Amino acid sequence: MGCFPRSLKLRLCLKRKTTTPGLQLSGSPKAWEQPPDCKELFGDVYDKQVQLSTVLESAAQCSRCWALGEILNYVTDLRSASTVLLESIWHDNTLEIGVIRPGDTFETAPGYKIYEIGDRYKGERPLLDPILPMSISAPSGQLPNIVLPSRKNGFHNACNEYDAEYLLPRRLLDISDVEHIRLVNTQHQELHPRTGYVALSYCWGKQGNLCTNTANLKQHAAGIPMLSLPSTIRDAVIAYIHLCQRYLWVDALCIIQDDPRDKMAQIPQMADIYSGALLVLSAAGSSGSLEGCPLGPPEMQPSPPKIIRETIVVEQMEHERCRSLPGHWAHETFDQDPTDALNVVEERGWTFQERFLAKRSLYIGKGEMSWTCATEVQCECKNPSPHIKTEAGDRVFTRRYGINHMSVNKLFSEAELSKTYSYLWSAIVATYSGRLFTQFGDRVAALEGIAVALQRRWPNIYKRDEYFFGCWLSLLPDLLLWHASGEPVSEQIYPDLFPSWAWPSCGRPVSSISWVWYGVDPKLWVELLDFEVKEPPPAAVSGQGGGTVTLRGPLIPVKREVVTYEENEEEVVYVPIDTQLSFMARGASLDHGDGDPDTERVSHLARVGSYPFKLQEKNKQLSCAMLFLAPITGRQENIFRRVGMVLLSRTKQAFLGAEFPRLLTPHVTDYKPT
């Protein structure tokens, strides 16, 4: 099954004109009389500026300058002597060019894309300009056709590459009645397992959302008046009715919110719910359930493109401006911002897996609608760019919008497949961990669906019985090397809900040390020996609890010292008691900031990884990662709580590869972070 059509653009059809005011041509333009700026202007990239009047003066001798003047006449005043053309680029049979008009600055000047809708030629084509594919035999007063290849959508095979049979949600909303919607139990209704349904991704907000609970469950099954729905849910229902859909899944209404057993049963089903949905609509520009999904005022929306002579499209490049609007999802570019800072949906923790797991997503923002699927990333204000592919033929998505954009091909060598999969997970965690939560304890639960999806995709790597606290035990040595930075993700942080060695215990965004995967000759100094999990309390949310890992590796005793620098600046450093390891003395990057009382109780450094390491060569260590550990009061020896991590920079002295094992072997022991 193919995807829904991409969001439609309103195209303004212009009546055919016989003359172009402001541009007088004498006779037919010649094909190859190239003015000084013409060749550059229509080259691959042109980053200089040229007066529009200069181009128009050349129009009688050059077909390209003439055609450009004809086209720009529809979007700017050709009579202005101060208008400047700048930064043109020609790619994918499309000309992109900036126009600085009187009153514009470099930052505010509009850019335009010029291309043809489709190939209108039948039979033999006329002679074309090889730089700008344009007829060079056009008579005066007529705009030549710009011949471009037709844009083909393809069959979106990638969208159904992993079309598994997903479990139908326990409950769905029947929206076939426009006056009342009903909550139906899919098991009691005996719906076919492949019944199609759609889903909603949105921010609840602090108040006003309508939820299903044990008290109103029967009432919701009998019918919910449309007018009683919060605006965001109601707008989604209306949108899906127009898309001829009958069944809708909305978390607040399809999960019994005051029933812990129902919530615990459905949280692991998120992979089925969002992956199985035909389409996920995201209320991307709304910060709460009461705001609805309206498009903003006209000035916030993309200008409709102009169509000239029925085939030539002149489209204002408002893409960069619209990128800052809530709900905007851009076609991937290498300078793309990692997140849309104004998009509230992209800030919240629970919405991450809803977008990541969806086969197809339609985003309704304040400025425009946009679309993502495994094959395309489209938005209203930008035309498709060339699809970039690897040597293996895989589509390159510089942002991983979803699980179907993730590829393991050629990330690492065959001998380092475990690195491939630990890298993929660390990349997910790094993107997800900065998202905000009303309830800090949901931090692992809101990632459960992605963990299930990866386990299904690569069952021999991501094993279900090895997943605890947002980490995979088989990949744990790589995943221990996380460090925290940034602002808290919740108003109230409760680190003890998770083990200290696991990233969810930190209430801030985390990222991993890149040289674990990309460094030259990296070495991990720890191995996982054992794992013990503590039974969580009955009221605990999925993913919460205690767990102790038994590691073997260098565990180095340290003493705490306060170093005073110039201007009486002080820094706390931890100095190895073994004087041969004094070069490892450093201050800690704290997991929970300066307010953690355990920073004064740090007793050991655990060396986890370093690079480069070559046993038979002499080299300077470029970097080394160590955990700061504090003993657990009243517990047996060598049980610790993680307090922070530090990266040692390049050592001043060079070591033979064999020297490091000699220095560290006396400190290798078993220890238990908990």
N, C-alpha and C positions, 0 to 999 in steps of 0.2 A: 504493500500500500504506500502510495506517495504521501508527501507532506501536504498540509493545507497550503493554499496559495500564499505567497509572500504579501505583506501589507501593501495595499494599493496606494499609488500616488495619484493625486489629482493632477491631471495634465490639462493645461490650458491650450485649446486649439485656436490658432490664429487664422484669420481669413487670409487668403492669398493676396499678396500685393503685387502690383505691376511695376512700381518704382520705389526706390528707397530714398527718402528725404535726407539731404545732407551729404550724399555720396554720389558724385557725378562721374560716370565712366565714359570714355570715348572709345568706341569700338570694343572688340573682344579682347580680354586680357591675354597676354602671352603666357606661355607655360613656364619658361625657364630663365626669365630675366630676374635674377635673384638680387634684391637690394641687400645692402650690407647686413641689416639685422634679420632678414627673413630666414636665412639658413639656421641661424642660432635660435630664433624664436620658435621654430618648428623642429628643433633637435630634441634629443632625449631629455636634457635638463638645461634650462636657461635661467640663471639666477640674477641677471642684470635687469636694468630698466630701460625702456624705449618709449619715446613719445608716440602716442596713438596717431598724431598728425603725420609723423614720419611714415608710418605704415600706410596711411590713407594716400599720401602722395605717391606711393609706389603701386597703388591699386591698378592703375592703367597699364602697368608693365608686368605685373606679377599676379597670377591667378590666386595664389594663396593669400596674399595681402588683401586682394579684392574680396575674396570669400569671407575672410575674417572681419573686414569692415562691414560687409552685408549682415553678418550674424550679430556682431556687437551692437549694431544700430538698434536692435530690439531691446537691449538692456542698458544702454548708456547714450548720452548725448554726444554724437560725433563732432559737433561744432565746437566743443570745448577744446581750446588749444593746450590746456594744462593737463589733460588726462594722460596717465602713464600706464603702460602695460608692463607687467613684471612677473618673474618667476614662473615661466611657462614650463610645462612638462608634457611630453607626448608618450603615452603608453597604452597598451591594450586598445589601440585604435580610438583613443579618446584624447582630446586636447584639454588640458587644465591650465588656466591662465588667470592671473590677478589683474584687477583694474583699479587704479587709484584715481578717483574722480576729485573734482574740487570739493574741499571740505573733509575728504577722507585722510586718514593716516595709514601708515603701513599696517598697523594692528587692526584697523576697522575696515579696510578696503575689502570689498567682496571678491571672491574668486568664482570662476565659472568653469563648468565642464561642458564640452561640446562633443556630441556623438550622434550617430544615426540610430533610429529605432530598430531598423532591420534592413535586410538586403532586398531592395525593391527592383533590382535589375533582373530581367529575364533574357535568356539568350546571351549573346556576346556583349561583354562590357566595354564601355568606351575606354580610351587611353587614360591612365591614371597618373597623377603625380606620385612618384614612389616615396616621397617623404610624407606628404599629407595625401592619403588616397582620395583624390578628388578629380572629377572630370576636368580636363583642360580644354575642352572644346565647347564650353558653355557660351552661348551668345550673350551679348551685353544686356543687362537688365534682368537676367534670370539667375537665380541662385543655383549653382551646380549641386548635384547630389554627392554627399560624402558617403562613399561605399565602405561599410563596415560589415564584418561577419555577424550573422544572427546570434543573439545571446540565447543559448539553450540551457534549460534548467536541469536536464538529465532526469534520471528516475529515482534519485535519492536512495540508492541501494544501501548506503551506509546507515541510513536511519532505521533499517530493519535487519541489520547484520546480526544483531543479537536479540532476535524477536522471540524470546522465551515465553513460555506460558506462565504468566504471573498470577498469583492468587488474587481473586477478586476481593476488594475491601469488605469488611464485615458489614458495613452499612454504607448506603449511598442516598443522596437526595434525588427524588424524582421531581424534575422541573417541567414536566410536560403540561401541567396546569399553570397558566400564567397568573392566576389569582392566589393559589396556594401551592406550596411545595411540601412534599411528604418525605419523612425519613423512613427508609425501607431497610429491613434486614435482608441482606442478599441470600442468606441461607434459607430463611422462611419463604422468601419469594421464589425460590428455586430458579434463580436466574442462570442462564447459560454461563459457564466459566469464562467464556471469551466475550461476554457482554461488554460493549464499548462504554467508556465513561471518560469524563474530563475532570480536572482538578483545579483548585485555586491556591495560589501562593500569595500571602499578604501579611502585613503587620497588624497584630491585634490592636495595638495601642494600649494606653493605660486604663481605659474604661470604655463601656458602651457596647462591647461585643456580646452577641447572643450565643449562649452555649447550651449544649444538651447536658442535662444532669439526671440523676435518678428520679427527681421530682417531676420533671416535665417530659420524660422519655415517651410516655404514652401519648401525651399531647402532641409532640413533634411527629410521632408516627401517624396521628390522625390528620395533621396538616398544619403548616406554619404560614400564616398570612404573609403575602409578599411584602406588604407595607411595614410589617414588623421586623423585617430583616435590616441589619445595619447596612448603610449605603454601599460599602465596598462589596459585600456579599450580594446585595441586590443587583448592583451593576454587573457583576460577574454572571449572575443568573440570566440577566437580559442579554448579555453578549453571547452566551452559550445557546440560548434559545434561537438567536439569529443564525447561529452555526448549526442549527438543527440537531442539537444534542439533547438527550433525555436525562442522563444520569450524571450527577456532579458530586465530587468528594470535597468536603470542606472540614478541616480538622476540628474546629470548635463545635460543629454540629454532628459529626459522624463518630466522634469519640465521646464516651460518657466522662465528662471532665472531673467529676467528684468520685469516680470509681477507680481506685489504684490498680485493681486487677485488670480492668478493661484497658487502661493506659499502658500497663506493662505488657499486655498481650499485643497491642497494636504498634507500639514503638518499633519493634523489630520488623514489622511489616511495611515500613516506609519504603523499602527498596521495591517491594511489589506495587505499592500504591502509586508512587510517582513514576516508576519505570513503566508500569502497565497502562497509565493514562494515555489516551490518544493525544491530548494537548494539556499543557499546564499554562493557565493564564496567570500572569504576575501583575498585581496592582503595584507597579514599580514606583509610582510617584506619590503613593499614599502612605502616611505615617501611622494610620490607625483605621479601624473598621468603620468609623463614622465619616471618613472623608470621601469615600467613593472612588471611582476610577475615571474622572473626567479629564479630557484633554484641556490644556490651558487656553488662555486667550490667543487670538491669532498671531500676536507678535512673538509668542513663544513657539509657534509651530513653523516647520519648514515651509519656505515659499514654494508654490507649485512650479514645476519646470515649464518653460515656454517651448512650444512646438512650432517650428517654422517650416512652411511648405510641406506639412504633413509628415516629414521624415526626420528633420534636423531638430535635435533636442538641445536647448541651452538651459542648463541647470545650475542655479546658484549653489555654491559649495558652502552651505551653512553647517556642514558636519562638525567643524571644530567648535563652533559656537554651541551647537546642540549637545556636544559631548558633556557639557557641564550641567545639562538639565537632568532632573530626576527621571529615571526610567530609560535613559538613552543607552542603547547597546550598539556599539560601533562594529563595523566590519574590521576584522583584526588588522592592525598595523604595528610595525615594530616600535613605534614611539607611543603606543597606546598606554594610557594610565592603567595601573593594575586594578583599580576599582573606581567606580563612579562615586565621588565623595558626597554628592548630593542625593544619591539614590538610597532612600531609607531601607528598602528591602535588602539592599546589599550590605547593610550594616548589622542585620540581625542574625543571630546564630541559627535559629530553626529554619530559616529560608535557604540556607546554603545547600543542604541536600535536596531540597525541593527543586532548585534549579539544576543542580548537578546530575540528578537522577532522571530528569525529564527527557523523553525522546524529542519533544518539540515544545518550545516555550514561546508564548506571545506576551510581550511586555507592553503595558499601557502606562506611559509616562505622561508628565505634564506637557511635554513638547511634541511627542510623537509616539507612534507605535513601532515596535521592533520585534525581530524574530530570530530565534536560534534553533538549529537542529543539528544533527550529526553531519549534514552536508553543507549548510549555508548559515551565514550570520549576516542579517540584513537589517537596515533601518530606512526610514522614509527619506532621510535627507542625504543619503549617499548611495550611488550606484555601485554595483559589484566591482571589486578590484580583481586583478588577476589572481587565480588560485595558485598558491605556492605549494610545491610538493617536494618531498624528499626523493633521494635516488631510488628508494624502494617504492615510490609512487604514493606514499601516504600524504594526505593533506596536512599542511602545517597550520596549526592554530597557535598563535603566539600567546593566546590566553586559553586555558583549558576551561571551556564553558561547561562541559559535562563529561560524563564517563566515556561517551562515544568519541570524544576528542583525544582520549589518552591512548598513546601507542608505546609499546615497549621495543619497537624495532630500532636497532642500532643506537640505543641509548648507551649501552655498555657492551663489552665483549661477551661471547658465550660463556666464558669462564667466570664472569661476574654478574650472572643473572640475579643473584640475591641483591646486589647493589641496585639493579634496575628497579626492583620492587620496593626496596626500602626508600629509594629516592622518590618514587611516585607517591608513597604514603606521606613522606615528610613534606612534599610539595603541597599536598592536600591540607595537612595540618597547619602549615605556615599560612596558607590563605584563609583557613577557617578560624584559627585561634584568636584572631583579633576581633571577631564578631561579638556583638553585645547580647547579654542575657538579662532578663528580669530575675530569673532564678539561676544562680550560679551552679547549682547542682545538676542542671540540665546539660552541662557542657559535653559530656560523653553521649548522653541519650540522643542529642540532636545530630550526632554523627553516625548513629547506629545503622541507618539505611545504607550509607555509603560503604560501611564495613561489610554488610551483607552482600551488597552488589559486587564488591571486589572478590569476596570469597566465592561467589558463583562464577565470576569471569575467570579467575585463576585459582581454582580450588587446591592445587598442589602447593601453592605459595602462601596464600592467605587462608590459613586453616581456622575453621570456626572455633575449635577447642583451644586455640592459641591466642585468641583475642581477648585482652583484658585492659580496661582503663584507657582506651584509645591507643593501645600499642599491640604489636604482634610479637610474641615471644621469640619466634624464630629469627626475627630481624632486630631484636632488642639492642645488641651492641651498637649498631648504627644509630638507633633511635634514642639512645641515652644522651647524645650530644646536642641537646637543645639549650638555648639561652633565651632569656626574657628581655623585653624592652617595651616601651610604650605605656599607655594608660590602662587602668583596670577595665575589665570587660563587664563588670557588674557592680552595682552599688555596694553589695555586701559579698565579700570573698570568704569562703570557708575552705581553706586548703586541706583540712583533715578529711574532707569527703573523698579524697583520692590519695593514693600513695605519693610520697614526696618525689620519687624518682620518675613518675609519669608526668608528662607535660600538662594534663588537665588540672593538676594541683596548683599550678601557677595561675594567678588571676590576671595575667597580662598576655599580649601576643607573644608567640614564640617562633623562633626560626632555628634551623639546623646548620651545622658547620659544613659548608659546601665542599671542603677538601676531603671529607670522608668519601665523596664520590668522584670528585674531579681533581684532587691533588695528585701529585706525582709520587708514586710509591707510598701511599698511606699505610699505616699499621694500626690495628686495634689491639690494645693491650689487655682487654678483658674477655672473659668467656662466661656464658651463663651456665650455672651448674644446676640450679633448682629454682622452683617458684612455688610459693604458698599463698593461697588466697583466703582471706578472712570472710566468713559469711556476712553479708550486709544486713543491717537491721530491716525488719519487715516493711517499714515505710520508705525505704530508700528507693530513689529513682534509678532506672536502668543505668548501669555503668558505675555506680557509686560503690564504695567499699574499701577494704584494706588489702594490701598484698605485699609480700616480702620476696625479693629476688636474692638469690645467693650468687655472688659473682666471685671470680678468681682473677686477681690482677695486682699490680703494684699499689699498695696502700701505705702512704708516706706520712708519718707523724709530723705535725707542725706546731709551732708556737706563734702566738699572736703578738705582733709588735705594732707600735704607733710611730710612724716616721713623720718628722716635721721638716717641711721644705721652706723655701723662701716665703717671706710675708706671713709666716706662722701658719701656713696651710698644712693640715694633717691628713694622713692616709693610713688606714689599717692594712697591714700586709701580713701574710702568713708565711713563715720562714721554716723550711724543712729542718728538723733537728739534725738529720744526717748532713754534715757540712759538705760532703761531696755533691750534694744535690742543692746547694745554696742558690744556683742559677734558676731554680724553680720558684723562688720567692715572689709572690704576687698578691695583689688585692683581689677581692672577689667581685664578680658580677652577680648580684643577689637576685634570687628568684622573686622575692616578695618586697624588695626595696629596703630602705634603711631601717624600717621599723621592726624588722624581724629580730626578736631577742636572741635567737640561736646563733646569730653571727658572732657573739662573744664566746660561744662554746665550741666553735669549730676546732676540731682536734686532728683531722686527717685530710690529706689530698688523695684522691683516687685518680691515677693516670689512666685515661680511657683510650686516647688515640693521639697519633702524631704523624707528621710527614716532613720530609721524605725519610724513609728508612731502608737502607741497603746494607745488608749484613757485611759485605766484603769491601765496602767503599767508605772513604772518609768524607763526611759532608756536614754542613751546618743545618741543624734542625730549624726548619722554617716556622713551624707552629706546633703547639702541643695543647690538647684539651684535657682539663682536669676538673673533677667534681670536688666541691667543698662539702665535707660531711661533719655533722655534729652528733655525738653519741646520744642515744635515747636513755633518758634518766630511768633508773630502776630496771632496765632490761639487761640481758646477758651481754657479754663482751662482743664487740664487732657488729652491733646492730646500730644503724645510723639513720639519720634523717638528712636528706639532701637540702642544702642551704643555698647553693649557687654553683656557678661554673666560671672558669677562667680560661682564656687563651693565652698561652705564653708565646711571645713573639720570637723572632729569630735569635738563636743563641750567638754569643760573641765568639765562642770557640767551636772548632770543628771536632766532631767525634767520629771515630771508627764505628761502623755499625755494631760491632761486637761489644763496644764499650757500654752502650746503653743497657743491654741485658745484664752485663756484669754489675752495673751500678744499681739496677732495679731489682734483680733477682732476690736479694736479701729481704726485700719488702713485699714480695709476692705472697699473698695470703688469701683466704676466703673471708669475705665480709658480706653483710646483709643490709642493703638500703631498704627502708620500709616506708 
